[in-house]
Amino acid sequence: MSVHPIFLKKLKLFIMDIILLQDLDKVGDKYDIVTVKDGYGRNYLIPQGYAVIANARNLGRLDDIKRAEMEAEEKKVDLYRDIAKAVEGKTLKIGAKAGQSGKIFGSVTTVQIAAALREQLSIEVERRKIILPEDIKELGTYAATLNLHPSVQPELAFEVIAE
């Protein structure tokens, strides 16, 4: 069974290549060039500022944008190293409501850890950069990883205590 060439040409009209400007679940990572349906790209991704059309002009600017972002990120590495030194050897206290057996109601989230960092150590870290190895549903001492930069990923110790 063959497909008529005119039909194939029409199918190509309904898809487009775009450059993603940020990470999107189930679509791609920042600066990836992906093919999406035309309506999704024109009506959602581009107006929301998540993507731009992958034309010759934007593809030419992509390398300059990547280079500028890498330079800015390298400048932040010193700040990230200072944060790593500040959390080294410190243990945060996070309060949670718990039952008699030591199980807490709900679980400890990255939002709570980011708030504890802000309150106890005066360090501002985005919650998405805090990686928990497991769901924390009991009182005790745990460790999280701060994914600040590929070269700076300090361990953060915290203790979940009953309120």
KADA-V502776 format. One record per residue. N is the residue number from 1. RES is the residue in one letter. OMEGA is omega as a letter, one per 40 degrees, with the letter a starting at -180 (999 if undefined). BURIAL is # if it has 16 or more other ideal C-beta (glycine too) atoms within 10 Angstrom, else .. D_CENTER is the distance of its C-alpha to the mean C-alpha in Angstrom with 1 decimal. Layout:
# KADA-V502776
n->(N | N)
res->(RES | RES)
omega->(OMEGA | OMEGA)
burial->(BURIAL | BURIAL)
d_center->(D_CENTER | D_CENTER)
This chain:
# KADA-V502776
n->(1 | 2 | 3 | 4 | 5 | 6 | 7 | 8 | 9 | 10 | 11 | 12 | 13 | 14 | 15 | 16 | 17 | 18 | 19 | 20 | 21 | 22 | 23 | 24 | 25 | 26 | 27 | 28 | 29 | 30 | 31 | 32 | 33 | 34 | 35 | 36 | 37 | 38 | 39 | 40 | 41 | 42 | 43 | 44 | 45 | 46 | 47 | 48 | 49 | 50 | 51 | 52 | 53 | 54 | 55 | 56 | 57 | 58 | 59 | 60 | 61 | 62 | 63 | 64 | 65 | 66 | 67 | 68 | 69 | 70 | 71 | 72 | 73 | 74 | 75 | 76 | 77 | 78 | 79 | 80 | 81 | 82 | 83 | 84 | 85 | 86 | 87 | 88 | 89 | 90 | 91 | 92 | 93 | 94 | 95 | 96 | 97 | 98 | 99 | 100 | 101 | 102 | 103 | 104 | 105 | 106 | 107 | 108 | 109 | 110 | 111 | 112 | 113 | 114 | 115 | 116 | 117 | 118 | 119 | 120 | 121 | 122 | 123 | 124 | 125 | 126 | 127 | 128 | 129 | 130 | 131 | 132 | 133 | 134 | 135 | 136 | 137 | 138 | 139 | 140 | 141 | 142 | 143 | 144 | 145 | 146 | 147 | 148 | 149 | 150 | 151 | 152 | 153 | 154 | 155 | 156 | 157 | 158 | 159 | 160 | 161 | 162 | 163)
res->(M | S | V | H | P | I | F | L | K | K | L | K | L | F | I | M | D | I | I | L | L | Q | D | L | D | K | V | G | D | K | Y | D | I | V | T | V | K | D | G | Y | G | R | N | Y | L | I | P | Q | G | Y | A | V | I | A | N | A | R | N | L | G | R | L | D | D | I | K | R | A | E | M | E | A | E | E | K | K | V | D | L | Y | R | D | I | A | K | A | V | E | G | K | T | L | K | I | G | A | K | A | G | Q | S | G | K | I | F | G | S | V | T | T | V | Q | I | A | A | A | L | R | E | Q | L | S | I | E | V | E | R | R | K | I | I | L | P | E | D | I | K | E | L | G | T | Y | A | A | T | L | N | L | H | P | S | V | Q | P | E | L | A | F | E | V | I | A | E)
omega->(a | i | a | a | i | i | i | i | i | i | a | i | a | i | i | i | i | i | i | i | i | i | i | i | i | i | i | a | a | i | i | i | a | i | i | i | a | a | i | i | a | a | a | a | a | i | i | i | i | a | i | i | a | i | a | a | a | i | i | i | a | i | i | i | i | a | i | i | i | i | i | i | i | i | a | a | i | i | i | i | i | i | i | i | a | a | a | i | i | i | i | i | i | a | i | i | a | i | a | a | a | i | a | i | a | i | i | a | i | i | i | a | i | i | i | i | a | a | a | a | a | i | a | i | i | a | a | a | i | a | i | a | a | i | a | a | i | i | i | a | a | i | i | i | i | a | a | a | i | i | a | a | a | i | i | i | i | a | i | a | i | i | 999)
burial->(. | . | . | . | . | . | . | . | . | . | . | . | . | . | . | # | . | # | # | # | # | . | . | # | . | . | # | # | . | . | . | . | . | # | . | # | . | . | . | . | # | . | . | . | # | # | . | . | . | # | # | # | . | # | . | . | . | # | . | . | . | . | . | . | . | . | . | . | . | . | . | . | . | . | . | . | . | . | . | # | . | . | # | # | . | . | # | . | . | . | . | # | . | # | . | # | . | # | . | . | . | . | . | # | . | . | . | # | . | # | . | # | # | # | . | # | # | . | . | . | . | . | # | . | # | . | . | . | # | # | . | # | . | . | . | # | # | # | # | . | . | # | . | # | . | # | . | # | # | . | . | # | . | # | . | # | . | # | . | # | . | . | .)
d_center->(45.4 | 44.3 | 42.3 | 43.9 | 42.5 | 42.4 | 40.2 | 37.7 | 37.7 | 37.0 | 34.0 | 32.4 | 32.7 | 30.2 | 27.2 | 25.5 | 23.3 | 20.3 | 17.9 | 14.3 | 13.1 | 9.3 | 7.4 | 9.3 | 10.1 | 13.6 | 14.0 | 12.3 | 10.1 | 10.4 | 14.2 | 15.3 | 18.7 | 19.0 | 22.0 | 21.8 | 24.6 | 26.1 | 25.9 | 22.2 | 21.6 | 24.3 | 24.0 | 20.3 | 17.9 | 20.0 | 21.2 | 17.8 | 16.8 | 14.2 | 16.7 | 20.0 | 23.0 | 23.3 | 26.8 | 28.5 | 27.8 | 24.0 | 24.0 | 26.0 | 23.7 | 20.6 | 21.7 | 22.5 | 19.1 | 17.4 | 20.0 | 19.6 | 15.9 | 16.6 | 19.4 | 17.5 | 14.9 | 17.9 | 19.4 | 16.6 | 17.1 | 20.3 | 18.5 | 16.1 | 19.3 | 21.0 | 18.3 | 18.7 | 22.5 | 22.4 | 20.7 | 22.9 | 25.7 | 24.7 | 24.3 | 22.7 | 24.7 | 23.1 | 25.6 | 25.7 | 28.5 | 30.1 | 33.1 | 36.1 | 34.6 | 31.5 | 29.1 | 26.9 | 26.6 | 23.2 | 20.5 | 18.7 | 15.1 | 12.3 | 13.5 | 16.9 | 15.9 | 14.3 | 17.5 | 19.7 | 18.3 | 19.1 | 22.5 | 23.7 | 22.6 | 21.8 | 18.4 | 15.6 | 12.1 | 9.1 | 8.8 | 5.1 | 6.6 | 9.4 | 10.2 | 13.4 | 15.7 | 17.5 | 18.3 | 20.3 | 23.4 | 26.2 | 27.3 | 27.0 | 25.2 | 21.8 | 19.3 | 15.5 | 13.6 | 11.8 | 9.5 | 10.4 | 11.5 | 12.9 | 16.2 | 15.5 | 14.3 | 16.8 | 17.8 | 18.1 | 21.1 | 21.6 | 24.5 | 24.6 | 28.0 | 30.0 | 30.4)
